[in-house]
Amino acid sequence: MSKITNGFSWNFSSITSVLAAFAITLSFQNCQNNGLFENDLGFNEINRNLSSDNTCADPLDSSRNLNEGEWRLAFRTPTVAPDEYCHAQKRVCSSGKVFGNFRFESCSNEVLSGYCGSPFPGGNPVAEGKSVRAYYLDANFTCKTSTRTCTGGVLSGRGNLPSCPDTPTCVLPWGLQLAEGGHIVTTDRDGTPLKPGTCGKPTIKWTCSAGKIVETPSANSCDPGACSAPWGENVSNGKSVDAYRVEIATNCAGNKISRKCTNGVLGGDTSYDRPHCFQDRNPCMLPWGKELGHGQSVDGYNVRTAYNGSTCDKKVFSCTNGVLKGPKDTHKFEKCSVSTRSCASPWVAGEVYEHLAIVEGCTTDTAYGSQMCNCTARQCIDGALTNPAWKFKTCTYTPANCKTPWNTTVKHGDSVKAYRDNTKNSTAACEAASNIQQRTCNNGTLEGDAQHRACTTN
């Protein structure tokens, strides 16, 4: 923020070169009644005091005078609509005369309930809680982006460009910049500006052409009928200069007139008071309601939150002069996050498993005989365990018992004595090893083939 105070002196002609670099500085939004204005584009405040005995009556404060070269910032109207800009003008003291005709010391935007004024010339108001993307040039003339949100009738952030200016600029020897086609006249190579009406001093005209500075020396013959353009340029008597009504427009040619100097008076509509006009590159509206500047790109997502192990699918949106390229019907979200909810145990109340944790589950809690326990891994994926059919935490397996040929039960692992023949001619023959077999129960199968429980003699 910069404050215009009664004793603060900025040289008008030096500022001109900065304004030539981006002729947007003198339209302000949210100008305050205390004399503060929002320095959205970050232009450098250059102080080049000019020594002279000439003074002028302060156009905004009758109790004081302005020194030669000193200026006051004046506004065309005290208020403007929420979607309009406060138009400002530098009232410069030069050779005893104050140039310009704006007469209000401050300007503010009328506030509609629930809205903020647009940061762009002629733009729509921004609803409470909504945001727009704006651009600005920092002190190094680098284009920066800012998200401006409407809160309580005031836009946050900075910037009042809908897109980054794409015209080339030139750097002057003393560090200031000129926009393409812009020029400034100085009396030396250190940037000392030429005052209107100065006679007999050699000058240098600096012009930005195709991104390069072109120097044009001149003898600067006396021209007492010269005029000073609102932005400080010296216009010779009988000559004309192009002036623009706005700094950004989709049709700059339609906002331009030629203003002719006649005996110290610059003709034409005084509202055409800007030296340059930047071609507006229309922004694009993204599916989630934010603007994307011309030449910019941003990622969009198919979902706001990816659940159950799915991923965020990302696609690129790009803007070319109001035309948005990208899958706007499927990727409607600005951000996407992968959900990582934990899982509640289906077996133990209060027990939880973290996202991606692995536990074991079984199809039954018991198994018997040939029906073995069937268990597998279950993984926690975003609040749900996989393999829901495996719903038992553990399974207890019980091997099967066996039945003998004479219908008695033999437990798994136990054995029973059986006879191959149930009759013999002697007790010795019954108990012979060749007639006896130990049959063992192995999980329901009684091993061996002897079929008789006992053996008797004939």
URJO-V955833 format. One record per pair of residues at least 24 apart in sequence whose ideal C-beta (glycine too) atoms are under 6 Angstrom apart, sorted by the first residue. I is the first residue (numbers start at 1). J is the second residue. D is the distance in whole Angstrom. If there is no record, write none. Layout:
# URJO-V955833
i->I j->J d->D
i->I j->J d->D
This chain:
# URJO-V955833
i->1 j->36 d->5
i->2 j->39 d->5
i->3 j->35 d->6
i->3 j->36 d->6
i->4 j->35 d->5
i->4 j->73 d->5
i->6 j->64 d->6
i->9 j->49 d->6
i->9 j->70 d->4
i->10 j->47 d->6
i->11 j->48 d->4
i->11 j->69 d->5
i->12 j->71 d->5
i->12 j->90 d->5
i->12 j->92 d->4
i->12 j->232 d->5
i->13 j->193 d->3
i->13 j->232 d->4
i->14 j->46 d->4
i->14 j->48 d->5
i->14 j->193 d->6
i->15 j->46 d->6
i->16 j->184 d->6
i->16 j->231 d->5
i->16 j->232 d->4
i->17 j->176 d->4
i->17 j->178 d->6
i->17 j->184 d->5
i->18 j->43 d->5
i->18 j->44 d->6
i->18 j->176 d->6
i->19 j->231 d->6
i->20 j->178 d->5
i->20 j->179 d->5
i->20 j->182 d->3
i->21 j->169 d->6
i->21 j->177 d->4
i->21 j->178 d->6
i->21 j->179 d->5
i->22 j->137 d->5
i->23 j->247 d->5
i->23 j->274 d->5
i->23 j->275 d->6
i->23 j->276 d->4
i->24 j->247 d->4
i->26 j->88 d->4
i->27 j->85 d->4
i->27 j->87 d->6
i->28 j->86 d->5
i->29 j->85 d->6
i->29 j->109 d->6
i->29 j->117 d->5
i->31 j->86 d->4
i->31 j->107 d->4
i->31 j->108 d->6
i->33 j->106 d->5
i->33 j->108 d->6
i->35 j->106 d->6
i->40 j->136 d->5
i->40 j->158 d->5
i->40 j->159 d->6
i->40 j->160 d->5
i->41 j->136 d->5
i->41 j->137 d->5
i->42 j->138 d->5
i->42 j->139 d->5
i->54 j->95 d->6
i->54 j->96 d->4
i->56 j->93 d->4
i->56 j->98 d->5
i->59 j->91 d->5
i->59 j->98 d->5
i->60 j->105 d->5
i->66 j->93 d->4
i->68 j->93 d->6
i->74 j->102 d->4
i->75 j->102 d->6
i->75 j->104 d->4
i->75 j->107 d->4
i->76 j->102 d->5
i->78 j->104 d->5
i->78 j->107 d->6
i->79 j->108 d->6
i->79 j->110 d->5
i->80 j->109 d->6
i->81 j->110 d->6
i->82 j->109 d->5
i->82 j->110 d->6
i->82 j->112 d->5
i->82 j->115 d->6
i->82 j->117 d->4
i->82 j->125 d->5
i->83 j->117 d->6
i->83 j->118 d->5
i->83 j->123 d->6
i->83 j->125 d->5
i->85 j->121 d->6
i->94 j->195 d->6
i->94 j->196 d->5
i->95 j->197 d->5
i->99 j->228 d->5
i->101 j->270 d->6
i->111 j->153 d->5
i->116 j->150 d->4
i->116 j->153 d->6
i->116 j->155 d->5
i->119 j->148 d->6
i->119 j->160 d->4
i->120 j->162 d->5
i->121 j->246 d->6
i->121 j->248 d->5
i->126 j->150 d->4
i->132 j->291 d->5
i->133 j->291 d->5
i->134 j->159 d->3
i->135 j->159 d->5
i->135 j->161 d->4
i->135 j->164 d->5
i->135 j->293 d->6
i->141 j->177 d->5
i->162 j->283 d->5
i->163 j->281 d->4
i->163 j->293 d->4
i->163 j->294 d->4
i->165 j->278 d->5
i->168 j->211 d->4
i->170 j->208 d->4
i->170 j->213 d->5
i->172 j->206 d->6
i->178 j->208 d->4
i->179 j->276 d->5
i->180 j->208 d->5
i->182 j->208 d->5
i->183 j->207 d->4
i->185 j->234 d->6
i->194 j->234 d->6
i->196 j->226 d->5
i->196 j->228 d->4
i->196 j->234 d->5
i->197 j->226 d->6
i->225 j->263 d->5
i->225 j->264 d->5
i->227 j->261 d->4
i->227 j->264 d->6
i->227 j->266 d->4
i->230 j->273 d->4
i->231 j->275 d->4
i->235 j->261 d->4
i->237 j->261 d->6
i->243 j->272 d->4
i->244 j->274 d->4
i->244 j->277 d->4
i->245 j->271 d->6
i->245 j->272 d->5
i->247 j->274 d->6
i->248 j->278 d->5
i->248 j->280 d->5
i->249 j->277 d->6
i->249 j->280 d->6
i->250 j->280 d->5
i->252 j->277 d->4
i->252 j->279 d->6
i->281 j->321 d->5
i->282 j->321 d->5
i->282 j->322 d->3
i->284 j->319 d->4
i->284 j->322 d->6
i->284 j->324 d->4
i->287 j->328 d->5
i->287 j->332 d->4
i->288 j->334 d->4
i->292 j->319 d->4
i->294 j->319 d->6
i->294 j->321 d->6
i->300 j->331 d->4
i->301 j->331 d->6
i->301 j->333 d->5
i->301 j->336 d->4
i->302 j->330 d->6
i->302 j->331 d->5
i->303 j->336 d->6
i->304 j->333 d->5
i->305 j->337 d->6
i->305 j->339 d->5
i->306 j->338 d->5
i->307 j->339 d->5
i->307 j->382 d->5
i->308 j->381 d->6
i->308 j->382 d->5
i->309 j->381 d->4
i->312 j->336 d->4
i->339 j->382 d->5
i->341 j->382 d->5
i->341 j->383 d->3
i->343 j->380 d->4
i->343 j->383 d->6
i->343 j->385 d->5
i->347 j->393 d->4
i->353 j->380 d->4
i->355 j->380 d->6
i->361 j->390 d->3
i->362 j->390 d->6
i->362 j->392 d->4
i->362 j->395 d->4
i->363 j->390 d->6
i->364 j->395 d->6
i->365 j->392 d->4
i->365 j->395 d->6
i->366 j->396 d->5
i->367 j->395 d->6
i->367 j->397 d->5
i->368 j->398 d->5
i->369 j->400 d->3
i->369 j->444 d->5
i->373 j->397 d->5
i->399 j->443 d->4
i->400 j->443 d->5
i->400 j->444 d->3
i->402 j->441 d->4
i->402 j->444 d->6
i->402 j->446 d->4
i->405 j->451 d->5
i->406 j->453 d->4
i->410 j->441 d->4
i->412 j->441 d->5
i->412 j->443 d->6
i->414 j->441 d->6
i->415 j->440 d->4
i->418 j->450 d->3
i->419 j->450 d->6
i->419 j->452 d->4
i->419 j->455 d->4
i->420 j->450 d->5
i->422 j->452 d->4
i->422 j->455 d->5
i->423 j->456 d->5
i->424 j->455 d->6
i->425 j->458 d->5
i->426 j->457 d->6
i->427 j->457 d->6
i->430 j->455 d->4
